[in-house]
Amino acid sequence: MAAHLSERHRAMAPPRSDRLRALAMPALVAAPFVAATAYVANVDPNAAGHYPTCPFLALTGFYCPGCGGLRAVHALTHGHPLQALHDNVFGIAVVGAVAVWWVAWLVARVRGRPLSLRPVRVAMVVALVVMPVFTVLRNLPIGHFLAP
């Protein structure tokens, strides 16, 4: 029985060269994100002069949904998840969601199956509803704990 399942699994799995080819697009998509993350990990956004000021913050005096995002990624890459959550909890949630989606995409590509976009659509709708609430709340006195 086990040999039968193994043969069946091999018959369903795409050939090795196809699986390697399937990794190309996810790798190409991930490359700029990995490079940017490596840069932010090595160039501290807490030190003045390396990154420009947020234009929204400079123009309005209010935090945008991305304010604190670079500091959050920097903290995360240095093993400080609580500091990352303090710097930008929404940004870390988005990073986590994108990472989960990317892994699901990678697995689907390797298995030769299409990726369902339904969870992506749901996550985008949730993010578009949560983002303005997060932005307003982090700029109110009651939401001071959400400010970077």
SERO-4910 file (N, C-alpha, C, O; in steps of 0.05 Angstrom, whole numbers):
BEGIN
 pado doro    nc1    nc2    nc3   cac1   cac2   cac3    cc1    cc2    cc3    oc1    oc2    oc3
  Met    A     17    -24      0      0      0      0     17     25      0     12     44    -15
  Ala    A     38     26     17     56     49     19     70     54     -8     74     76    -17
  Ala    A     79     32    -21     93     34    -46     73     46    -67     81     62    -84
  His    A     48     37    -66     28     47    -85     24     77    -81     22     92   -101
  Leu    A     23     87    -56     19    115    -51     44    131    -61     41    153    -72
  Ser    A     68    120    -56     92    133    -65     93    136    -95    100    157   -105
  Glu    A     86    115   -110     85    116   -139     64    136   -148     69    151   -167
  Arg    A     41    136   -135     20    155   -143     29    184   -138     24    201   -154
  His    A     43    188   -115     52    215   -109     73    224   -130     72    247   -139
  Arg    A     91    206   -138    111    213   -158     98    219   -185    106    237   -199
  Ala    A     77    205   -191     63    209   -216     49    236   -216     46    249   -237
  Met    A     40    245   -193     25    271   -191     44    295   -189     37    317   -198
  Ala    A     68    291   -178     87    313   -174    100    321   -200    106    304   -217
  Pro    A    104    347   -205    116    356   -229    146    347   -229    157    343   -208
  Pro    A    158    344   -253    186    336   -254    203    357   -240    195    380   -237
  Arg    A    227    349   -232    245    367   -216    251    392   -231    251    414   -219
  Ser    A    257    391   -257    264    415   -272    240    435   -273    244    459   -272
  Asp    A    215    424   -274    192    441   -274    189    454   -246    181    478   -244
  Arg    A    195    439   -225    193    451   -198    214    473   -195    207    494   -183
  Leu    A    238    469   -205    258    490   -203    250    515   -219    254    538   -210
  Arg    A    239    511   -243    229    533   -259    206    547   -245    203    571   -247
  Ala    A    190    532   -230    168    544   -216    177    563   -194    163    581   -186
  Leu    A    201    558   -184    212    575   -162    222    603   -173    226    621   -157
  Ala    A    226    605   -199    238    629   -210    221    654   -204    232    674   -194
  Met    A    195    653   -209    179    677   -205    177    685   -176    181    709   -169
  Pro    A    171    666   -157    171    674   -129    198    685   -120    199    704   -104
  Ala    A    220    674   -130    247    684   -123    251    712   -134    262    729   -120
  Leu    A    243    717   -159    245    744   -170    229    765   -155    237    787   -152
  Val    A    205    757   -146    188    775   -131    200    780   -103    199    802    -93
  Ala    A    212    759    -91    223    762    -64    249    778    -63    255    791    -44
  Ala    A    264    777    -85    291    788    -85    292    818    -77    308    825    -59
  Pro    A    276    836    -88    277    864    -79    269    868    -50    279    885    -36
  Phe    A    250    851    -41    242    854    -13    264    844      6    268    856     27
  Val    A    277    823     -2    300    813     14    322    834     15    334    839     36
  Ala    A    328    845     -8    349    866    -10    342    890      7    359    900     22
  Ala    A    317    900      5    309    923     21    310    917     51    318    933     67
  Thr    A    301    893     58    302    885     86    330    883     96    336    892    119
  Ala    A    348    873     80    377    871     88    388    899     92    404    904    110
  Tyr    A    380    918     74    390    945     77    380    958    103    395    970    118
  Val    A    354    955    108    342    966    133    354    953    157    357    965    178
  Ala    A    360    927    155    373    913    178    400    925    184    408    926    208
  Asn    A    415    934    164    442    943    167    444    973    171    464    983    181
  Val    A    425    988    161    425   1018    164    403   1026    183    379   1026    175
  Asp    A    410   1033    207    391   1038    228    373   1062    223    384   1085    220
  Pro    A    347   1058    220    329   1081    216    326   1099    240    315   1121    238
  Asn    A    336   1090    263    335   1107    288    357   1128    287    355   1148    301
  Ala    A    377   1124    271    399   1143    268    391   1164    248    381   1158    226
  Ala    A    395   1189    254    387   1211    236    404   1212    211    428   1205    211
  Gly    A    391   1220    189    406   1225    164    406   1203    144    415   1207    121
  His    A    397   1179    150    398   1157    131    372   1155    114    374   1145     91
  Tyr    A    350   1163    125    325   1160    111    310   1187    112    313   1202    131
  Pro    A    295   1193     91    280   1218     91    257   1216    111    247   1195    119
  Thr    A    248   1240    120    224   1242    138    199   1234    122    198   1239     98
  Cys    A    180   1222    135    155   1215    123    142   1240    112    138   1259    127
  Pro    A    136   1241     86    124   1265     74     97   1272     87     90   1295     91
  Phe    A     81   1251     93     54   1256    105     58   1269    132     44   1288    139
  Leu    A     76   1258    148     82   1269    175     93   1298    172     85   1315    188
  Ala    A    110   1303    153    122   1329    150    101   1350    141    102   1373    150
  Leu    A     82   1341    125     62   1360    115     39   1364    135     28   1387    137
  Thr    A     31   1343    149      7   1345    166     12   1345    195     -4   1354    211
  Gly    A     35   1334    203     40   1330    232     27   1305    243     29   1300    267
  Phe    A     14   1289    226      2   1265    235     17   1241    225     30   1241    204
  Tyr    A     16   1219    240     29   1194    232     12   1180    210    -13   1178    213
  Cys    A     25   1171    189     11   1155    169     12   1126    177     25   1119    197
  Pro    A     -1   1108    163     -1   1080    171     27   1067    169     32   1047    181
  Gly    A     45   1079    153     72   1068    150     92   1080    169    114   1069    171
  Cys    A     85   1101    183    105   1113    202    114   1093    223     97   1080    236
  Gly    A    140   1091    225    151   1071    244    156   1044    230    167   1026    243
  Gly    A    149   1041    205    152   1016    191    181   1008    188    188    984    192
  Leu    A    198   1027    181    227   1020    178    239   1012    204    254    993    206
  Arg    A    232   1027    226    242   1020    252    231    992    261    246    977    273
  Ala    A    206    986    253    195    960    260    209    937    246    216    917    258
  Val    A    215    941    220    230    920    205    258    917    216    268    895    219
  His    A    271    940    223    297    939    234    297    923    261    314    906    266
  Ala    A    278    930    278    276    915    303    270    886    299    282    869    313
  Leu    A    253    879    280    247    851    275    271    836    265    276    813    273
  Thr    A    287    848    247    310    835    237    332    831    258    351    815    255
  His    A    330    847    279    349    844    301    338    828    325    350    828    347
  Gly    A    316    815    320    305    797    341    290    811    363    290    800    386
  His    A    278    833    358    263    848    378    234    851    369    225    873    362
  Pro    A    218    829    370    191    830    360    173    849    375    155    861    364
  Leu    A    176    852    401    159    870    417    165    899    409    146    915    407
  Gln    A    190    906    405    196    933    396    185    938    368    174    959    363
  Ala    A    186    917    351    175    920    324    145    925    325    134    942    311
  Leu    A    131    910    343    102    914    346     96    942    357     76    954    349
  His    A    113    952    374    109    979    385    113   1000    363     98   1020    361
  Asp    A    133    996    346    139   1015    325    117   1017    304    110   1039    295
  Asn    A    106    994    296     84    995    276     71    967    275     79    950    260
  Val    A     50    964    292     37    938    293     22    932    267     22    908    259
  Phe    A     11    952    254     -2    947    228     18    938    207     12    919    192
  Gly    A     41    951    206     61    944    187     71    915    191     76    901    172
  Ile    A     75    908    216     84    880    222     62    860    214     69    839    204
  Ala    A     37    867    218     16    849    210     15    846    179     11    824    169
  Val    A     20    868    165     21    867    136     45    850    126     42    834    108
  Val    A     68    854    139     92    839    132     86    809    136     93    792    120
  Gly    A     74    802    159     67    774    165     48    763    144     52    740    136
  Ala    A     28    778    137      8    768    118     21    764     90     15    744     77
  Val    A     38    783     82     52    780     56     70    756     57     72    741     37
  Ala    A     84    751     79    102    728     81     86    702     79     95    683     66
  Val    A     63    700     93     47    676     91     37    672     63     37    650     53
  Trp    A     28    694     50     18    692     22     41    682      4     36    665    -14
  Trp    A     65    693      7     88    685     -9     95    656     -6     99    642    -26
  Val    A     95    646     18    100    618     23     79    600     10     85    580     -2
  Ala    A     53    608     13     32    593      0     35    593    -30     30    573    -43
  Trp    A     43    616    -41     47    618    -70     70    599    -78     69    585    -99
  Leu    A     92    600    -63    115    583    -69    107    553    -68    115    538    -86
  Val    A     93    545    -48     84    517    -45     66    509    -69     69    488    -80
  Ala    A     48    527    -75     30    521    -98     45    518   -124     39    500   -140
  Arg    A     65    535   -128     81    534   -153     97    508   -154     98    495   -175
  Val    A    109    500   -132    125    475   -131    107    451   -136    115    432   -150
  Arg    A     83    452   -125     64    429   -129     50    430   -156     36    412   -164
  Gly    A     54    452   -171     41    454   -197     12    460   -196     -3    453   -214
  Arg    A      3    473   -175    -25    479   -171    -29    509   -171    -11    524   -164
  Pro    A    -53    518   -179    -58    547   -178    -62    556   -149    -72    541   -132
  Leu    A    -56    581   -143    -60    592   -117    -87    606   -116    -93    622   -134
  Ser    A   -103    599    -96   -128    612    -93   -124    641    -84   -110    646    -65
  Leu    A   -136    660    -98   -134    688    -91   -155    697    -71   -155    721    -63
  Arg    A   -174    680    -64   -195    688    -46   -184    698    -19   -192    720    -10
  Pro    A   -165    684     -6   -155    694     19   -140    721     16   -141    738     33
  Val    A   -127    725     -7   -113    750    -13   -133    773    -15   -129    794     -4
  Arg    A   -155    768    -29   -176    789    -31   -188    796     -4   -192    819      3
  Val    A   -193    775     12   -204    780     39   -185    796     56   -192    815     70
  Ala    A   -159    789     55   -139    803     70   -136    832     61   -133    850     78
  Met    A   -138    836     35   -137    864     25   -160    881     34   -157    904     41
  Val    A   -184    869     34   -208    884     44   -205    890     74   -211    912     82
  Val    A   -196    870     89   -192    875    118   -171    897    122   -175    915    138
  Ala    A   -149    896    107   -128    916    110   -138    944    102   -132    963    116
  Leu    A   -154    945     82   -165    971     73   -185    982     93   -190   1007     94
  Val    A   -198    965    109   -216    974    130   -201    982    155   -206   1002    168
  Val    A   -181    965    162   -166    969    186   -147    993    184   -143   1008    203
  Met    A   -135    997    160   -114   1018    157   -124   1046    165   -111   1059    180
  Pro    A   -147   1055    155   -156   1082    163   -163   1083    193   -158   1104    206
  Val    A   -174   1062    204   -180   1062    233   -154   1063    249   -152   1079    268
  Phe    A   -134   1048    241   -108   1048    254    -96   1076    252    -85   1086    271
  Thr    A    -97   1088    228    -85   1114    224    -98   1136    242    -84   1152    254
  Val    A   -124   1136    243   -138   1156    260   -132   1150    289   -126   1169    304
  Leu    A   -134   1125    297   -131   1118    325   -103   1125    335   -100   1135    357
  Arg    A    -82   1120    319    -55   1125    328    -49   1155    330    -29   1163    343
  Asn    A    -66   1172    319    -62   1201    321    -80   1214    342    -79   1238    346
  Leu    A    -96   1198    356   -113   1208    378    -99   1202    405    -84   1184    407
  Pro    A   -105   1219    425    -93   1214    451    -99   1186    462    -82   1174    475
  Ile    A   -123   1175    456   -130   1149    466   -113   1126    453   -110   1105    464
  Gly    A   -102   1132    429    -86   1112    415    -57   1118    415    -42   1108    398
  His    A    -47   1133    435    -19   1141    436      0   1117    436     23   1119    428
  Phe    A    -10   1094    446      7   1070    447     12   1058    419     30   1042    416
  Leu    A     -3   1067    399      1   1058    372     20   1077    356     29   1070    334
  Ala    A     27   1100    368     46   1118    355     74   1107    356     81   1095    376
  Pro    A     89   1112    335    117   1102    335    135   1116    355    159   1109    357
***
